[in-house]
């Protein structure tokens, strides 16, 4: 179970999301704002 939690923490990490958004073609400022909003609203409550 510990490995599943670690894997989810990696996949759902705001920095990981930021990198994937940039790979998808979003601009750097937009990807940063989206990942910061995701961190504030969801990530802190999911796995933190």
C-alpha positions as CSV (number, residue, x, y, z in Angstrom):
1,X,0.0,0.0,0.0
2,X,2.9,2.3,0.7
3,X,4.1,2.1,-2.9
4,X,0.7,2.9,-4.2
5,X,0.6,6.0,-2.1
6,X,4.1,7.1,-3.2
7,X,3.1,6.5,-6.9
8,X,-0.1,8.6,-6.5
9,X,1.8,11.4,-4.7
10,X,4.2,11.5,-7.6
11,X,1.5,11.5,-10.3
12,X,-0.7,14.0,-8.5
13,X,2.2,16.3,-7.5
14,X,1.7,19.9,-8.7
15,X,5.2,20.0,-10.2
16,X,4.5,16.8,-12.2
17,X,1.2,18.4,-13.4
18,X,3.1,21.6,-14.3
19,X,5.6,19.6,-16.5
20,X,2.8,17.6,-18.2
21,X,0.9,20.8,-18.9
22,X,3.9,22.4,-20.5
23,X,4.5,19.2,-22.6
24,X,0.9,19.5,-23.7
25,X,1.7,22.9,-25.1
26,X,0.5,25.4,-22.5
27,X,2.6,28.4,-21.9
28,X,4.8,28.5,-18.9
29,X,2.8,31.2,-17.0
30,X,-0.5,29.5,-17.7
31,X,0.9,26.1,-16.6
32,X,2.3,27.6,-13.5
33,X,-1.0,29.3,-12.6
34,X,-3.0,26.1,-13.2
35,X,-0.7,24.0,-11.1
36,X,-0.6,26.5,-8.3
37,X,-4.4,26.6,-8.3
38,X,-4.6,22.8,-8.3
39,X,-2.2,22.7,-5.4
40,X,-4.2,25.2,-3.3
41,X,-7.6,23.7,-4.0
42,X,-7.1,19.9,-4.4
43,X,-3.6,18.5,-3.8
44,X,-3.3,19.7,-0.2
45,X,-6.5,17.9,0.7
46,X,-5.9,14.7,-1.3
47,X,-2.5,13.4,-0.3
48,X,-0.8,15.9,1.9
